[in-house]
Amino acid sequence: MNGYTQYSNNRRSALEALVPETRQAKTRQTGLAAALKEAGQAAVNFLTSGNDLRIWTRQRNGHLIWHVYDPMTEQRQQFSSEADLRSWLETRYYE
């Protein structure tokens, strides 16, 4: 092997190192990232779970729907407006 061939092989190795990862390697990495994200979310849920109401919104057919979960009673409610949700919260508070 002459000096030029050795230089060429070294240069090729260096260039190959710059080529983006293969699709399979990216899939493995994405799977790992998803698993870590899921584990992190489970840890957050465990550490922050309590008796507080959980309120969130979702879009359904272009309309915002308010969801409430009460861990004390294990009941779920849905409301079509924030005003309805607030009204329910006030009656719940005074019961």
Beta strands, then each sheet from edge to edge (+ up, - down):
strand 1: 54-60
strand 2: 63-70
strand 3: 75-79
sheet 1: 1+ 2- 3+
end
